[in-house]
Amino acid sequence: MRRALAEYQIIGARTTLPFARWLMEHPRYIAADFSTDFIAEEWETRPKEVAREQQNGEITMDGGLDTAQIAAIVGGLLMYEQVEEDKLRRRPAANGSAETSRWREAARKGILRGL
């Protein structure tokens, strides 16, 4: 489980992965020395773990990202914006130009004439 959690990464969304990693490494959890109050008793050590994971460039419980992750997100957003602009440029004009369908124009004229 620890190996799987170490290999698992999700970028751009807050997850519970840091909590699961903390839990799998906790000595009391490993020793099966816990009760229903385990999280309430031990969760106060969390800030040290969050700081360590942030230094390693992982997404933390507070949603912090390292610079490479931010650059990847910004690049993806810019690429998406470019694709959307290209789609708009390729869309036929609906202002009565020669690109308008003859069937659509005939239907419009029929409606205007009351047919």
C-alpha positions in Angstrom: 0.0 0.0 0.0 2.8 2.4 0.8 4.5 1.8 -2.5 1.2 2.3 -4.4 0.6 5.5 -2.6 4.1 6.7 -3.3 3.7 6.1 -7.0 0.2 7.6 -7.3 0.0 11.2 -8.3 -2.9 13.4 -9.2 -2.3 16.9 -10.5 -4.7 19.8 -10.4 -7.1 18.5 -7.7 -7.0 18.3 -4.0 -6.8 14.7 -2.8 -6.5 12.7 0.4 -3.3 11.1 -0.8 -1.1 13.0 1.8 -3.4 11.7 4.6 -3.2 8.1 3.3 0.6 8.4 3.1 0.8 9.8 6.6 -1.5 7.0 7.9 0.5 4.2 6.3 3.8 5.5 7.8 2.5 6.2 11.3 4.1 3.9 13.9 0.9 3.4 15.9 -1.0 2.4 12.8 1.6 0.0 11.7 1.7 -1.6 15.1 -2.2 -1.8 15.1 -2.2 0.3 18.3 -5.2 2.5 17.5 -8.8 3.1 18.5 -11.7 5.2 17.2 -9.9 8.3 18.5 -6.7 7.6 16.6 -7.1 10.4 14.1 -8.1 12.9 16.7 -5.2 12.0 18.9 -2.5 11.8 16.2 -3.5 14.3 13.5 -1.7 17.2 15.2 1.6 15.9 13.7 0.2 16.6 10.3 1.8 20.0 9.6 5.3 18.4 9.6 4.2 15.9 7.0 2.5 18.5 4.9 5.6 20.6 4.9 7.8 17.6 3.9 5.5 16.7 1.0 5.4 20.3 -0.2 9.2 20.3 -0.4 9.1 17.1 -2.5 6.8 18.9 -5.0 3.7 17.0 -4.3 0.2 18.4 -4.0 -0.5 18.9 -0.3 -3.7 19.0 1.7 -3.9 22.7 1.2 -3.7 22.4 -2.6 -0.1 23.8 -3.0 1.6 23.1 -6.3 5.2 23.3 -7.3 6.3 25.5 -10.3 6.5 22.6 -12.8 2.9 21.6 -12.0 1.8 25.2 -12.3 3.6 25.6 -15.7 2.0 22.4 -17.0 -1.5 23.6 -16.0 -1.0 27.0 -17.6 0.4 25.4 -20.7 -2.7 23.2 -20.9 -5.0 26.1 -20.5 -3.3 28.1 -23.2 -3.4 25.2 -25.6 -7.1 24.7 -24.9 -7.7 28.4 -25.5 -5.9 28.2 -28.9 -8.0 25.1 -29.9 -11.2 26.9 -29.1 -10.1 30.0 -31.1 -9.3 27.7 -34.1 -12.8 26.2 -33.8 -14.4 29.6 -33.9 -12.4 30.6 -37.0 -13.5 27.4 -38.8 -17.2 27.8 -38.0 -19.3 28.9 -41.0 -20.7 32.4 -40.7 -24.4 32.6 -40.0 -24.9 36.2 -41.2 -26.4 35.4 -44.7 -23.0 35.0 -46.4 -22.3 32.5 -49.2 -21.4 29.9 -46.6 -25.0 29.7 -45.3 -26.7 26.5 -46.4 -29.3 26.8 -49.2 -31.7 24.5 -47.3 -31.5 26.7 -44.3 -32.0 29.8 -46.3 -35.0 28.3 -48.1 -36.6 27.3 -44.7 -36.0 30.8 -43.4 -37.7 32.4 -46.4 -40.6 29.9 -46.1 -41.1 30.9 -42.4 -41.0 34.6 -43.3 -43.6 34.0 -46.0 -45.8 32.1 -43.6 -45.5 28.7 -45.3 
